[in-house]
Amino acid sequence: MPAEHPRPRPGALRDVALEFLRLGLTSFGGPVAHLGYFRQTFVERRKWLDEAEYADLVALCQFLPGPASSQVGIGIGFRQAGYPGALAAWVGFTAPSVVLLLAFAYGIGQFHDLVGSGLLHGLKIAALAVVALAVWNMAKNLAPDRPRRAIAVLAAVAVLLIPNSLAQIAVLGLAGLWGIVRHKDAAPAAPPGEEIRLGNRAVARLLLALFVALLIVLPLLAAATGDPALRVADQFYRAGALVFGGGHLVLPLLQAQLVPDFLSRDTFLAGYGAAQAVPGPLFSFAAFAGAELDRPPNGLPGALLALGAIYLPSFLLVLGALPFWTRLRRNARLRSGLDAANAAVVGLLIAALYDPVFVAAVEKPRDLAVALLALAALALLRLPPWLVVVLSAAAGYGLSLIP
């Protein structure tokens, strides 16, 4: 059985920081690809974990809301070098994409009139292709049978009829509750395996309590004070705390919270398209959104606030859940509830695929033609997402020159 506390070896923190910085600079392709890179680096090459330990950590992070690949990185960093290692892993993996997206955000401000009618529209078309492919792949994995397909359809209908963030949260909660109540041993408990029990359980309980407390207190404080910084912190914290299914679900949740009160729809979707072209986690989009808010806090302070708020739930959940994971993963009823909530995630993405993505990207038939070509490039030709985004942006600029 693993030790209760990670025992960092000399140089472990430096190794964690350097390995994750390398991955942050080179890991294109989204969360599934990131997990493959992590396995190659930390299981095969560095041998920091064996196959069973890595699979168990991945299972935990898929069980929790939030960005699975970033959470796996946090867990690996914590295992190697304690709490400083968890932070170093996150900084190394996230910083490159944050820097690139901030450069893009400031570029929009400087050159909006030059490229706004073309390149930005091309980025929205790229976002349409990326989200469409994500919906298809997630539907195959998360809604493989008739009951879960029904949940996905009902979830899409609900959020299209009631387009706000509270409806999305309610849909996820109701789907999970339905799965728990309707569980009939259809989802077997995870088989026994090596136990992951890292960290002090008393500290873990405090972290989990803080996660819940912030989820309750932040919206109350924001409403009571009217402080815009607290509103931004609350919106991004809730997005990080309630997103099951990975970074693509950030789109509908943040769109409902930020557009049009804090951010224009066009800018939001342009940033989301640009996020597909950079390495590292899609949640780095929060830095772009925070920088582009139309009122303070914005700029660099807004970017740092949004980025910290959207990732804080991941730190609290991963470091809080690690000591208890073995017990949770064998609870078949909870797993059934998670399966139902994941099916609802597909429905939320279906709704987001229409509004705001399709509505904003397709203004003319030729826009749909470019989107279909981009989708074919991703799904059939297997071109890397960053290249598809660049080509879509160029096509958008070219189309803007045609009357």
N, C-alpha and C positions, 0 to 999 in steps of 0.2 A: 504493500500500500504506500502511495507517495507520502512524503512528509507533509505536515500541516503547513509549514512555512517554506517558501522558496529559499534556497541557500545560495546566494550569488557567489560565483567564483571570481577571482581577480580578472578584471578586464571584461566581465560579462556585460556591463552597461554599455561600454564602448562598442562591443560586438553587436549588441541589439540595435543600437542607434545606426551603425553603418549598414547592417544588413537591411533594415527597413527603409533606410534612405535609398539604397540601391533599388529596392522593390518599388518604392514610391516614384522613382524616375523611369522605370521600365515596364510597370505592370499595366498594360492596356487590356481592354476586353471585358471589363465588368466583374462583378463579384465571383462568378463561377470560375473565370480565368484566374482571378486573384488567389482563390483557394488552391488551384493547381500550382501556381507559382510558389505559394507558401509550402505546399507539400514537398515540392522539388527541392526547395532551399533548406527547410528545417527538419525534414524527415530523411530525405535521401542524401543531401550533401553535408549539412552540419550535424545531423543526427542528434538534435536537441530533444526530439520526441520520437517514439516509435509509432508504427502505423495505428495501433489501437488507441494510444493516447491522443494522437492527432484527430482520429475519427470521433473520439468522445468529445473533444473540445469543439469541433465543428458542429456536432449534434447539439451541444449546449447553445451555441450562438445562433443556430437556426431555430431553436426553441424560443429564444428571447426576441422581443422587438428590437429594431435597429439594424444597422449595416453589418451583415454577418462577417464580411471579410475584415473590416476594421476591428470588430470584436474579437475575432480569432487572433489578430495581431496583438491586441491588448493582452489577451490571455497568454500568448507565447512570451511576450515581453515580461509579464508578471512572473511567469514560471522561471524565467532565466535570471531576472535581476530585481524581483520584488516590485514595489510600487513605482520606484523610479524607472524600472525597465518597462512597465506598462505605459508610462508617459512617453518614454523615449521611442518606443515602437510606434505609438500613434503619431508623434511629431514627425518622425522620419517618413512614415508612409503617406502622411497627409500633406506635408508642407509643399512638395513640388506642385501638386495640383492646385493648391491654394494660391501659390505665387502666380501661376499661369492664369488662373481665373481672375485674380485681382488685376493683372496686367490687361486682360481683356476688358474688365469693367472700366478701367481708366481709359482704355482705348475707345470704348463706346462714347465716353464723355467728350473726348478730344475730336473724334472723327465721325460723329453720328451723322452729320449732314452729308458726308462723303459716301458712307457705306450703308446708311440706314435703309435706303429703299431697295437695296440689293442683297448684300451679304447677310444682313440680319434676317431677311425673309428666307434666305437659303438655310440658315440655321434652324429656323422654325420648321422647315420642310424636313430637315434631318431629324429633328426631334420626333416628328410624326412617324418616320420609318423606324426609329429606335424603339419608341413606345409600342408600336404595332407588333414588332417582333417580340418584345418583352411580354406583351399580353398573350401572344400565341404560345410561347415557350412556358410561361407560368401556368397557363390554362391546362396544358398537357400534364404538367407535374402536380399542380395543386388542385385541379378539379377533374380527376380522371374518371369519375363515376357519375351516375345520374343525380344522386342527392347533392353532391357538391357542385355540379353544374347548375342545379336549381338555385343553390345558395348564391352562386356567382351572378346569375341573371337577376335574382331578386335584389341583391346588393346594388347592382348597376341601376336598376329601375329606381330604387329608393334614393340614391344620391343624385340622379338626374332630376327627379321630381323635387328634392329638397337639397339644393346645392350649397351646403355650408359645412364647415368642419365638424360641428356637433353631430350632424347627421352621419358623417363618415365614422366618427368615433362610436356612435350608437350602433351602427351596422356591424362593426367589428365586434363590439361587446355582445350583441344579441346572437351573432353567429357562433361565437365561442361558447356562450351559455347553452345554446341549442345543442352543440356538439357534446358538451359535458352531460346534459340531461338525457340525451338520446343514446348515449354510449351503451353498446350491447356486446362488449368484448370483440368488436370488429377491428379495433386497433390494438394489437397485442402490445404488452409492455415490452420495453427494450430488454434484450437479453442481458444476463449478467456479464459484466466486463470489468476491466481494471478501473478502480475508483479514482475519480478526480476529486481531491479534497484539499485544495490549496488555500491557505489563508486562515486567519483566526475567525471562528464562527461568531464571536461577540462583535468584532469589527464588521463582519459581513452583515449582521442583523442591523447595525447602525446605518450601513450604506443603503440597504434595502428600505429602511424606514425613511431615510432622507429622500430617496427616489419618490416614494409615495407622497411625502410631505410637500416636496416642491411641486408635484403635479397638482396638489390641492391649493397650496398657498400662493403660488405665483399668479394665477388668474385673479384671485381675490385681491392681492396687493395691487396688481395692475389696474383693476377696476376701481379700487378705493382711492388710489393716488392719481390716476391718470398719467403717470410717468411714462413717456414713450419708450424709454430704455427697458422698463419692466414689461411693457407690452411686447416688445421685440423678444426679450428673453423668454417670456411665457410662450409665445407662438413657436419659437424654434425649439424650446425644450419639449413642448407637447408633440411636435413633429418627430423628434428623436425618440420620444418615449412610446409613441403609439404606432409607429410604422412597422408593421409586419410585412415581410416579403422583400425587403431590400430597398435600395436607393430610388428605384423608379416610383415607388409610392409616395416619395417626398413631393413629387409634382402635384398631384391633386390636393394633398393636405396643405402644403404651403400656398398653393394657388388660391385656395379658398380663404386662407387667412391673410394673405398679403395683397392680392389683386382685387380691386384697384386702389384700395386705401393707402397702401405703402409703396406700390410698385406697379408700373404699367404692364399690361399683359404681354406686349411685344418685347419689352426688355426682359421680362421673366422667361419667356420661351427662348429668346436668343441666348441667354445665359445657360439655360438647360441644354440647348443644342451644343454650345461650346464645351460644356462639361463632358460630353461624349468624346471629345477630341483630345482630352488630356489623360495622362496615366493616373493611377490611384483611385481613391474612392469617389463615388458619385455624390456622397454627402458633402464634399468640398464645395458643391454648388451653394451651400449656405453662406460661404464667404463672399461669393459674387452677389448674392441677394442682399446681404447685409450692407455691402458697400454701395449698392445701387438704390437703397431706400430713398424716397423722395423727401425725407425730413430727418433731422438728427434723432437718434445716433445713426450716422451713415459714414461713408468713407471707410478709412481703416478701423476706427473704433467700432463702427457698425459691423464690419466684417468679422472682427475678433469676437464681438459679443454674440453674433449669430452662430459662428463656428463653435465657440465654447458651449453655448446653450444646446445646440443640436447633438453634440457628442457627450455631454455630461451624463445623460441617461445610460449610455453604453458603458461608461466607466462604472457607474453605480451598480448597474445590473450584472455585468460580467464579474466584477470583483466581489459583489454581494452574493452571487449565485454559485460560484465555484465550490465553496465548501459543502453545498447542499445538493449538487447536481445529481449524484448517484440516486438519491431517493426520488428526486423529481422525475428523472428520465424513466423510471420504472412504474410511474403512475399512468396507467392506460387511459383513465378517464380524462386526465389533463391533456394527454396526447390527442385524444379524440376532439377535445375542444379546440386545440391548436389547429388541427386539420380543418375544422369548419371555419375558423377565423381566416386561415390561409385561402380557403375558397372564396371568402368574401373579399379578400384582397384582389383577386382576379376581377371581381365585379367592379371594384373601385377603379381599377386600371382601365376597364372597358369604358366606364363613364368618362374618365380623364382623356381617353383616346379621342372621344368626340369633342368634349369641351373641357379644357381650352385648346387641345392640340390641333385637332382637325379644323375647328372653326377658325383658328388664327392662321393656320398654314395654307389652307386651300382657298384661294380667292378666285382662281380661274382654273379651267380644265388642265392647262399646262402645268400648274402647280401639282395637281394630283399625278400627272404623268411623271414628273421628277420624283415625287415621293415613292411611286411604285418602282421606279428604277433604283432608288436608294434602298428600298426594301429588298429588291432582288439582289443587289450587290451584297447586302448583309447576309441574307438567308441562303442564297444559292451560290454566289461566288465566294462567300466567306471572306470578303474584304474586311480589314480591320476597321472598327468604328471610327477611329480618328480620320482615316482616309476618306470614308464615306461622308463624314461631316465636312471635310475640306472641299470635296467635290460638290456637295450640295450647296455650300456657300458660294462657290464659284458659279454654279448653275443659277442660283438665285440672282447673283449680280448680272449674269448674262441676260437673264429674262427681263431684268429691270431696264435694260437698254432697248428692248423691243417694245414698240408702241402698243 
